[in-house]
C-alpha cells in the first residue's frame, strides 16, 4: 500500500508541474528531487551530490552522439531537392498499382525514414510534395491525408530511429539490435498501408484517378531515387554489417549527405547554418529529456519503486497478455497529450521492469513501445503528425484526424501481429547476431 502511495505521489508531482506549464525536462528533474526529499527523506545536499553524478553519467554516453548526427543528416536532406526527386522517382513505380500515386506517401515515407529517424521530419518532407500533387491530380483527399499521417510515423520505427536510440540508452540494450528489430515490423506496417490503399481503390475507383503513361522510364526513375538509396545503403549497411556502430554510421551518413549535396551543387553556407540550427534545437530537447529522465529513473530506484511495483503487479496474477494490453492502453491515452520522446523517458522507469518481470524480451518491447508512440503521433489533441499535415493541407485538425483513423487501426493490427508472432521483430536480430537474441 505504501508503494502505491509513493507511485501516485510521484505521478501527482509530475502531472502538477506539467499542468503549471513547466518544461518537460524540468518537470522530470523536479519530480526526481521532490520525490527523494518527500518520500525518501533525503536532504537537499545529498540529493544534489547524487544528481550531479547521475547528470554526468547520463550525459557522458557515447550512444548519445548518434542523436544529433542522425538529426543533422535528416535536416540536410530536408533542405535539399532530394525529397522532390523522391516523388518523381516513385511516380513511375506506383502508377500501375491500384491507388496509383497514393502509394508515394507510403513508399516515400519508408525510404525517407531510412535516412531521417524523425516522424515529423518524414511527414513534412514527403507531405510538402505529395499533398499538393495528389490534390491537383484529383485523388481522394481523406485517403491522401490519412496515408501520409500513418506512413509519416514510420520515421520512428524504420531505422535509424531517434526514439529507438533513446530507448536503447534508457533500457541499456543494444541499439544495433533495436534497429534490426524495427526493420521487418516497419516494412510490414508499410505493406499494410499499401494493401489498404489497394483495397480502397479496387472497391471505389473514384478515390484514385487513372494515371496517364508518363515520360519517365523505370531506369530514369531509379536514377532519381539513387541518392537516397545510396544513403540508405551506406547507413544501414554500415550498421548491419558490423563495420560501424550507430554513432559511427550516423557520422558516415552526415559525411555522405554533405558530399552528395556538394556534388549536386546544392551545398551552401546558408543551408548548413539552417541545418545546424535545426539540429541544435532538436538535439538539445532530446538530450535534456534523456538526462532528466535518468535523474527520475535513479530517484525511483533509490525509492525501490520499480522493484516493488513489479512485485505488486505480479501478485495481481495478471496474465502477460492482459498486462501488455493495460500498458498499451496506458501509452495510447498518454500519447494523446505527450510527444513520443517525453512519453518514453517518463514512463520507461516504471513499465520496463514490469514488462521484463512478465517475461517479455526488452528488444521486442522496444518495437512495441515505438508502435504505441506512433499511435500517439496521429491521435488528437497532441498528434504532431496531424499538426504537420494540417499546416501543409490547410484542412481542419478534426478532418485530418478522421482521415488518419483507418491507419490508426492498421497500426493497432501491426501491434497485435508482433504480439502474436514476436519473431517478426526478433528474427532479424537473432539471424544477424549469430542466433543470439
Protein Blocks (a to p, Z undefined) as FASTA:
>chain_A
ZZmmmmmmmmmmmmmmmmnopafklmmmmmmmmmmmmmnopafklmmmmmmmmmmmmmmc
fklmmmmmmmmmmmmmmmmmklmmmmmmmmmmmmmpghijmmmmmmmmmmmmmmnopakl
mmmmmmmmmmmmmmmnopafklmmmmmmmmmmmmmmmccdfklmmmmmmnopafklmmmm
mmmmmmmmmmmmmmmmmmmmmmmmklpccddddfbdfklmmmmmmmmmmmmmmmmmmmmn
omacfklmmmmmmmmmmmmmmmnopacfklmmmmmmmmmmmmmmmmmmmmmmmmmmmmmm
mnommmmmmmmmmmnopafklmmmmmmmmmmmmmmmpcfklmmmmmmmmmmmmmmmnopa
fklmmmmmmmmmmmmmmccfklfklmmmmmmnopafklmmmmmmmmmmmmmmmmmmmmmm
mmlmmmmmmmmnoopZZ
